[in-house]
Amino acid sequence: MIAYIPRQKNFYSTDEYNSKFNKQEKTYRLQQLYAAALSSLKHYQQKDMLNNINLQLGNKSKIVNLKIPVMYIIGDNQGGDGICSRHIHYGKTARQISRTCDAGPEQLSNPTAGSCTRLIMQDVMQLVLDHNGSALFDLYQAQHWIAWFDLDYGGNPEGIFTAACPPEALHALENGIFLHVLRELFDEMLNPRTCACLDEHVYSWNNYPGQHYLRGNHIEGFPRLLFSGGISSLTELKADDKVGIIFCVIVAALQVEGKEIFMNCANMDNSTYRNLIYVFKLMLCYRAWLKKEFYWDVNDNDALQNAQHAIETLLKEIITLLPRTTGQHWEIVKIHEQLHVILNILFYGAHRNVHTGPQEHNHIQNTKKPSKQVQRNKRTFDWELGNRLADKYIIDSACQKFAASHETNSKPNLNLDGDGSKISPNSSKFTFKLSLKNNVQDVKAVYNWKTPSNKANPLTQPILKALVNHFGDRIYNQPMMGFSELKHDNVLYRATAEYRTRGCWYDNALIAWDDKQTGTNLVDERDFVLIPSELRLFFKFEQGEELYCIVHSCEYTNNQNSVLSVKWKKEYLSHSSRLTKEPVYRVISCDSIDSHCLLLPYEFGSEYVLQILHSNVWADEFLPS
């Protein structure tokens, strides 16, 4: 951190500030603050100023000549306009709609790639030097020199007008387009009764058995799915929560009960229903695509044009299939600025490089927590906060030096047993033994919990039947141990009827099977098929080493329900009715577990389930690699 820019409004009342300074004076004063903050960076960007520098990375060091250009500045749209000293105006009548290009209001309603020309910083600098007030006025550009003109942007001719807060997923998409479509859905398309029904349906997911990807928070691979307060209220939401609500709407619409809510309670025709799901899926796939690490070869112009065309198509589909009926409709800057994403990827690499999420999270440490340790006097607030931050950085720097010294003198802690399966140290455990009563068909199970807790009987009749069917007579009178948590390849899996007093938790996982007809699970590396299954019980013979799991598997056949989901049928006895379905459980080796997956009921009480595909797949649905 090189500077803390104070907020000028804190030194005046609102009326005094607005009457004392006009727009030009406000931007000029702000640029003076920037000039002071950037003076050292400007100095060290000069030629040969950072020659023969000892660059140390870890325990390696090298003498190098450094060059430090400004690549981009992370922030939101208004922050970028303030940095460029552009007078903010986002209405339909704006002469220029973006600081990045020369697009006018006519480009708002028809987003077309190549319809605008990006600004060149040298051209704007020349307008300022020539005192060309009319041209600067048309650009909404301040008619004075700005501090950012003096910096080096690594040969990028667009300079600060591209570097200042390029459009990215958090502000332009998640807090922009995503929020607008959600407001259109809940405020205009659905009536209050329908919103209440949808909230109730989504709330019912909290009663599902716990599983790895069914969370009340974003988890890598899947947005948030559990909302205890419903999804139709859009107040005080984080960006990830808006993405989660989009995801919830899609999942609910794919379920039978959710579809009935949209079609019957909302009186939505089939075309509107299908358009809603299609647009929401397309938006999620686009967001996943923006999170990719690699895109196309730098010299592959065809791939670049395909990506540009895909984004243009996405924007037109949103405008056409999900029209916005409030505000400026879809004639907003955040729609147009998505057309610049492809060139920004060409300039800066993967889009996630400019994502503001991590920086926004830093507000907690750099602003929110320090602000609680000051007197909160309006006139001295910035000065006190700056001092607190300076103290914090000094202490953190000293702490890191002590930590680095400690790590150098200590032996590395190598984890060499990351592969394979093992019992989690936090697992609940119980011992059990099976025996036969006088009746050959009557299996008796005796169990004893080793973990101090009052837990239900984990050995249900379908589990006992699976054990006997798999092991035969050798299962009887053998001491065995059951446990609730498994570590497989350093990934945690749970299967327990009671997880920390929150109810049952049965993870779903993809199981590798090598025989499609008999369902023999795979241990060796051969051709196999991955079938989702619900993990019901982990166990082992006390005298043996191999770990087993009892699973409720899906049948081999499936149907691609949508680009984001696959419809499977769980295994049940053919003679069982819908109300008294008896599941078919199977015993597998824990080494045949491949990875977590997300399974949700297709319909309440049905044997069909929806596997929601991992977000790694979504990106290719937007634009195949």
N, C-alpha and C positions, 0 to 999 in steps of 0.2 A: 504494500500500500504506500503510495507516494503523497497522497493528500486527502483531506476530508473537506468537501465543498459545503459551506454553510448554506442554509436556506434563507434567501434574502427577505422573504416575507415575514420571517420571525422578528425582524427589527422594526416593523411598521405594522400599523393596523391595516386591514384590507382596503378601506377607503383611502387612507393616506398613501398606501403603496400604489394604488391604481391612479390616483390623481397626481402624485409627485413625479411618476415616470411614465413616459409613453413606451410603445412596444420596442422602438429602436434603443431607447436608453436601458430598458430591462435586459435585452439580449446583449448589449454592449457591456454592461456591468457583469453579467454572467461570464462573458468571454474573458474579462479581466481576471476573474477568479480562476478560470481554466488556464490562462496564460501563466499565472503564478504556480499553479499545480504542475503544469507540464514543462516548466523551465528546465529542470534537471534532465528529463527525458529528451527534450529537444537538444540540450547540450551534448548528451552522450550519443545521440544519433549522428553527430558530425563525423566526418571521415577520420579514421585512425584514433578515435577517442577511446576505443575499447580494445586496443591491440595488446598482445602479450598478457592476457588475463588467465589466471589459474582457475580453470573450470573443474570443479570436483563433483562427481556423481558417485555417491556411496563411498567406497574405499578406493576409487580410481580418480586420478586427476590428470589434467593435460593443459598445456599452455596453448591458448587459441586466440584468434582475432575475432571478436564478436561484432555482429551487426544486429540491431534490435529494431526491426520495423514494427509498425502497428498493423496487425492483421485485421482485427475486428473488435468492436466494443459490444459487450453483452448488455442487453437492456430491452425495454419495451418500446413501442412505437413513439409515444410522446417523449420519452427520454432521448431517442434518436433525433427527433425534430429539434429538441432543445439544444443538443450538442451541435447540430448544424446551424443553429440560429435561424431556424425556419419558423415563421409565424404559423401557429397551428390552426388549421381549418380543414375539417373532414366532411363538410356537407356536399350535397349534390351540385351546388353551384361553384365549388372550388375550381379555380383556374388550373391548378395542378394538384393531383391527388396524392402524390408520393414524393418524398425527398430523394428517392433513388432514381427516378426517371421523369420524362416530360409528359407522362400520360395525363390527359384531361378527363373531364366528367363523362365524355362519350365512351371511354374505356371501362367505366364502372359496370354497365349493364351487359357488356359483351366481352368477357375475358378471353382474349386471343393472344397467343404467344407471338412475339415479334411486332405487336402493335404500338410499342413505345420504344424510345431510345434512352438508354441510361446516361445520367449526367456525368460529365468529365470535370473533375475538380479544377483543372487548369482553366477551363472555360469560365467557370463561375468566379475564380480568382481574378481573371481579366476583366470581367464585368464590374467587380468591386473597384479595381484599380482605375478603370475608365469612368467611374461614377455613373454607370448606366442604370439609373434608378428605375426606369420603366421596365427594363428587362428583369431586373432583380425583383421588382414588384410582381411581375407575372409569375415568377418562380416562388413567391412567398419567402424570398430570401432576404435576410437583414442586409442593409446597405452599408456594412462596415466589415472590416477585416475580422476574421475569427481565428482564435488561437490554434485550431486544428489544421489550418492551412499550412502551418510551418513544420508539420511532422512528416516523417518518411513512412510511406505505406507499402514498401517493398516492391515498387514498380507498378502497383495497381493504379491505372490512370483515373479511376473513379474516386479514389481517395476516400475522404471522410463520408461521402454521400452513399457509398456502399458499406464502408467499415462501421459506420455508426448504427449499431443495433439492427443487423440484417434480420428479415422476417424469419421466425423460427416457430417450432411446434407449440411451445407453451403459451406465448402471448397471442400469436396470430391464429393458432388452430384451437388449442384446448380452451383458452379463455376468450376466444373470438368466435370462430365459426361454430365450434361445438356448442358453446353457450347459446348462440342465436337459434340453432336448430332445436335445442331443448326447450327454449322459451316458446318457440312456435308450436312445438308439440303439446306442451302442458298448458299453455295459456290460451292458445287459439284452436287447436285441433281437437283436444280432449276437454270434455266438460268436467266440473268438480267431482261428480259421482264416478266417472270413469277413472279419474286420477286416484280417487280413494280406493277403488277396486284394484287398480294396478299396484298401489302402495301395499295393500293387504296381501296381494299375491307375492310380491317380492319379499315382504316381511316373512312370509311362510317359509322361505328358504333358510331362515335362521333355525328352523326345527329339523332340517336335514342332518343326518350324521355328519360329523366333522370330517373334512378331508383337506389335503395339503393346499389345494388351489381355491378352496371355498373360504374366503377371508373377508374381514371387514376393513381391509387395507389392500393397497396395491402390492402384488408380489410378482417377482420377475417372471414374465411370461403371460400373466393374466391381470387385467384391471380388477378393481374392487367389485365384489359381488354382493356382499351383505350390507344392508342399510337398515338399521333398526328404526329410523325415523321416516322411512319411505324415500321415494326418489323424485316425487313431483315438486317438492320444495327446493328451490334453487338458490337459497340464501346461504352465505358464509360457506361456500364450497371451495375446496382446493381444486387445482387443475386436474389432478389425478381422479378426484371424485366425479368431475364432469365426464371424464372418459369412462369411469365405472358405471355411470348412469346410462350412457349410450350403450355400453355392453349389456347392462341389465335389461334394457328395452329389447335388444335383439334376442337375448336368451328367453325372455318372457314371451315374445312373439312367436318363438319356435315351439313353445310348449302348448299343449292343447288348451289349457285353462287361460293362458295369456292371449292366445288367438281369439278365444271367445270374448274376452274383455274388449279387444280392439274391434271385433266385427259386430258384436251385439250391443255392448254398453255404449260404445262410441258411435255406433251406426256407420262404421267405416266400410266403404266398398272395397272389394277385393283388389282393385287396381291401386288404390291409395295405400292399402295395407302392404302390398308387395313393394310399392315404391319406397315406403318408409323403411322397410327392412333392407332393401337394396342400397339406399343412400347411406344408412347408418353403417352397414357392413363395409361399404366402399370407404367411408371416412376412417373406420378403424384400420382397414388394410393400408390406407395411405399413411396413417400415423405410424404403423409398424414399419412401413417402408422407409420412413424418415429416420428410423432408429437403426438402420442397417450400418454395418461397418464398412462394407465395400459396395460399389455401384457398377461402374463400367470402366473399361480401359480408357485412359486419358485421350487416346487418339481415335476412339471409336465414335465417330460423329453420328452414325445411324442410331446407336444406343442412346446418345444424348437427345436426339430428336424424338425418339420413342418415349423417353421419360417426359420430355416437354409436352408431347401430345397427350400422354396419360393424365398429367395434372390438368391440362386444359379441359379434357373430357370430364374429369372429376368435378371441376367447378361448374361446368355447364349442366351436368346431371343434377347437382345440388340445386341450382337456380330453377331448372325446369321441373324436376320431379318433386321437390319440396319447397314450393314458393313461400317466401316470407311475406307476411301481410302487414307487418308493423314497421315503424321507423322508416329507414331509407330502403326498405325491402332488401334486396341483395346488392344494392349499389353502394358497397362499402369498400374501403381501401384494403381491408384484410383479405378480400377475395382477390383483388388484382395483384397484391404483393406475392401471392403464392406462385405467380408466373415467374418470379425472379429466383425461386428456390434452386432451379437447375443450374443457372449460371453461378450462383453462390457456392453450390457443391463443386463446380469446376474451379472456383477461386480458392475455397477454404477446405476442400475435402469433405468428408462425411458430414451430413447435416447435424448430427448429434454434437459436433464440435462447437456449434454456436447455440446449442440448447441452453436456455437460461435456468433450467431447473436447479442444478447444483448451486448456482450463484444466488438464486432466490432463497434456497435453503440456508445459505450463509448469513442471511438477514437475522436469523435467530441468534447466532453468536456475535455478529458485528453490530447489530442495532437493537434488537428486542431486549436481550439480556442486559447489555450495558446501559440501556435507557432506564432500567429499573434502579440503577445505582447512582443516579444524578438527581438534582433538586427539581428538575423539570421547570425551571424558570425560562420563559419563552426567549428572552434576550440572551441568556447565557447557555441555553440548552446545547447548541452545537459545540461551543467551546468546551463544556464539561464532557460531552460525549466523546469529542476528539481526544481529550486527555485520558479518559477511561480506556479508549481503544489503544492509545500509545502505550499505556501501562500494561495492557493485556498482551500486546505484541512483544514487549520487552521480556515479560515473565515467560511467555510461551517459547521465545527464542532461547532463553536460558535453560528452560526445562528440556527442550529438544537436544541441547548440547550435552546435558547430563545423561539423557536417555541414550544418545549415540555413544557416549563413552562407556556406559554400562553394557550396551550390546556388543561393543568391540571386545570387552573383557570377558564376556560370557560365552559359553559354548552354544552352538545352534541347537534348537530343539527340532529334530527331524522326525516327522511322522511317516514312518515307512510302511505302515499297514493300512493304507487308504483303500486298497482293493478288497473285494470279497465281502462276505457277510459276517456280522458279529452282533451280539446282544448289546443294546444300548445300556450304558451304566445307569441311566435314570429310569430304566424299565421296571414296571411292576411284574413280579414273578409269582408263580404258583406251581406246586407239584401235583401230579395226578396219576392215576393208575386205572386201567380198565380191566374188568373181569366179567365173566359170564355167570348169570344166575342159573337156576335149574332149567329154565326155559332157554334153549339155545339162542333164540332170537332176542332175548332180553339182556341188554348190556348195562352193567352197573359201572358208574364212574365215581371215584372218590377223589376229591381235590382238597388242597390246603394252601391258602395264600401265604406266601413268605413275606410279602410286603404288608406292613401294618395298616390295613384299611378294610372297610366293610364293602366288599365288592360282590356283585351278583355271580351266579353260577355261569362260568364262561363256556361250559360244555353242553351245548344244546343238542337235541336229537339229530338235526342234520349234520352237525360236526362229528358226533359219534359215528354216524353212518358213513361219513367220508373216511374216517380213520380206519374203520373195519374194512371197507371196500378196497382201500389202497394197500393196507399192510396184511390183511387176512388174520389168521390165528396168531401170528407172532406179535400182535399188538397187545395181547392180553398179559396181564401181570407184569408188564414192563414199566419200571418207574420212568416217568417223563416229566419234563418241565415246560410250562407255558410262560410266555412273556409278552409284554404289550408293545415294545418298541424294538425296531431292528435298524442297525446301521448297515446299509449296503452301498459299497463304493462311496463311503462318507456322506451318504444321503440318508436322512432319517425317515422311517416309515412307521406308522402307528396302526394298531388294530386292538381296540379295547372297548368294552361296553360302558366304561366310566372313565372319562378323562378329566381329572382335576375338578370334579363335581359339575362339569359343564355338559354332561351327557355323553353319548357314545361318539367314538371317533374311529372311522374305518376308512383308511386311505384307499384310493383307487390307483391302480398301477397297470402299466402295459407289461404283459407276461409273454415271454418268448416260447411259442409252442412249435414243435417240429413235425407234428402229425396232424393234419387238418381234420381227419375223420375221428381218430380216437382221442385227440386232445392230450397227447403225451407232451409233458413240458420239457424244454430244452435245457441242457447244461453244456454240451459241447458246442463248438462254433461251427455250425452248418447252416444251410438255408432254413429260415424260420419265418413265422408269421407272428406279429404282435397283436394280441387280443386284450382289450381292457378287462380288468377284473377287480372286484372289491376284496380287499384283504380282511379276513375275518379272525384269524388266530395264528400266532407264531408259536412254534414248539420245537422240542428236540428230545431225543432219548437221553436220559441222564448219563448213560454209558457211552454215548456216541458223540461225534463232533458235528455232523451235518445238521444244518438248520432247515426246518420245513415251515411251510405256510399253508393254511387252508384258505381257499379263495372261492368266491362266487363269481364265476366267469361268464362272459358273454358267449353266445354261439358264434361260429366262424363267419357266417354271412353277415353283411351289413349293407346299409344304403347311405349314399352321400346325401345328407339332408339339406346342406347348404355349403357354401364355400368355407364356412367356419365350423361346421358340425357334421358328425356322422351318427347315424341312427343304428343302434345295436339292440339285440334281444337277449335278455338275461336267461340263463339256463334254469328251467323249472321242470318238475315232473310233469309229463304230458297229461296225466289223469287228474291233476289238481285243478281246482276251480280258481276263478279270479280272486275270490274272497279268501280262499284258504290255500294259496299257492305254497307248495313245498319246494324250497330252493334245492338245486343240485350243487353240492360243494365238492371241490377237488383238492387233493393234496399235491403241492408242488415243492420243488427245492427252491430255497430263497435265492440261489444263484441265478435263477431264471427270471428274476425281476429286472425289468429294463429301466423304467423311469416312472415318475408320477404322471397321472393324467387326471382330467376333470370329467366326471360323469354326473349328469343331472337327470332326474326323471323326465320322460317325455310326457307322461300323464300320471296323475295320482292313481296309485293302485295298479298301474300297468307294468308288464314285464319288459317294456321297451325303455331304453335310456338314450340320452344324447351325450356323445363324447364331443366336448368343445375342444377344437384343435388348438395347439400351442401357437402363440403369436409369431413364432418363427415361420410358420406356414402362411400367415396372413400377408406378409410383405410380397410373397411371390404371387398371391392372388391379385394384388394391385398391379404389379409389373413383373412378369417372370424374369428370372436372372438370365 
